[in-house]
Amino acid sequence: MPPFHRETLASYLYRLATANQLHPDDLGAHLTGARRTRAPITLHGLAAATGRSPRSLSHALPELRIASTPTAHPPEPLLTRRTVCRHCAARRDAFRFATTWQPPEVNICPTHRIWIGPPVRGHGVPQLDVSAVPEILHAQRRHYRLARRHGRRTAADAFAEAAHITALWARHAFHDRGRARLIRALVDRPPLTGRLRPDDPITPVVTYPQTVDLARVLATPYWRRPASGDTDDLPRFQQDIDTHLGIEYHPENSPYDPLFGWFTKHHDPHAAIR
């Protein structure tokens, strides 16, 4: 049974055990020769048990590569767990919740256009088909460009910050630039108030276009560096937000404006609205 590309070792071992009608602990004992101790799975031991070449296994399973630390999670910098697209799993007759290590900017299956980004790691969370929602598909392309332009680390940090902000906006029904329309396109019963709970699994999906656009601003070197002392910084920041997000942003020093909090953290902590 071949692994998925970049599949996590735990996921592959679980699928391998299930396919051979074994308990995962029994398979681990067979591969390591030790039931009571947690001996590491070796590349050559797995190759001998599966009949697959060490080269193919190391190419598919990052945790077994020579340069990887066996206990490192993730095995390579800036990788995150993503549940395999349900259609990809079905095509391979694989366990639906197989997981892979992916770059953080990968949120949509490129083949089937299924959302695989957060929070689709829980078994009870459905994977949404976003093929008929062009705004989300275009946002994925912008996300790729963001990572290429600023580097994966900066893009991932800016996106995480932006996602926190847009989730709070969705919670309070602020700055709804098409969010309600995306909700209606993806779920049968949209919330009556337009507000989304922080733990609602649809929140990262319907805020994704806005999150990517906000991350493009937050990743800009001028805004990420310490305060320049320029008194025009806040109005310029407001103008950038308005231009990139298509909203009328009015910064205010309140707990309901996390974006202003981000600005003061990265720039002058005594900045005031003029």
C-alpha positions, 0 to 999 in steps of 0.5 A: 500500500503506497503512502500519500506524498508527504503523509505523516508517519502515524497516518501511514502506520494506521492505514497499514495496520488497518489494511492488514487487520492489525492493531497499530500497536501490534504493527509497531511491535512487529516493525521495531521488535519491541512492544513495551518500549517506543523504539523509533520506526526505521526506514529500512524496517518499514521497507522490509515490511511493506516491500516498498523501496527505502527511496520511495518511502523516504520520498513520501514520508518526510519523518523518515528522511535522513535529514529529519529528526525522528521525533520532530513535528513537523519534520521540516520547518514550516509544514503543517498537518492537513487532512487528505482530500476526501476524493483523493482518499476515495480514489486510493481506497484509503482511510478518509482521515489520512493526514499529510504534511503540507506547506501552510499556504496549501488550503485547497486540494488542487485536483478536486477543489476541496477545502483541506485547510483549518480546522479540517482535522477533526473527524466530525468536520466535513470537508467543503467543496469550494469549486463553485466559489471563485472568491475562495479559489482566487484567494488560494492563488493569492496565498501562493503568491504571498508565500513566494513574494515574502517567503514562507515564514513571513507569509505564514506569520502574517496569515496567522495574524490576519486569520485571528483578526478576521475571525474576530470581525466575523464574530462581531459581524464587522467588515462584511465584504461578501462574507454573508454571501460566501456563507450562503453559498456553502451552508444551508442555514446561514446564521440569522445575525451574520455572526459566526462563533469562534469555533464554527468550522466554516469561519476560516473558509468564509473569511479566507479571501479577506484573510489573504488580502489582510495578510498581504498588508501585514506581510509588507516589510514597511508595516512589519518593521518597528515604528518609523516615527512618521506621523503619517503612518496610521493614515497610510495604514488605514488607506492600505487596508481600505485599498486591499480589503475594499472596506472602510476601516476606521481604527479605534483603540478598543478590544473590538479592533484587533487590527489597531492592536496589531498596528500599535504592537508593530509601530508606535505603542503611543499612536493615536487616531488623529 
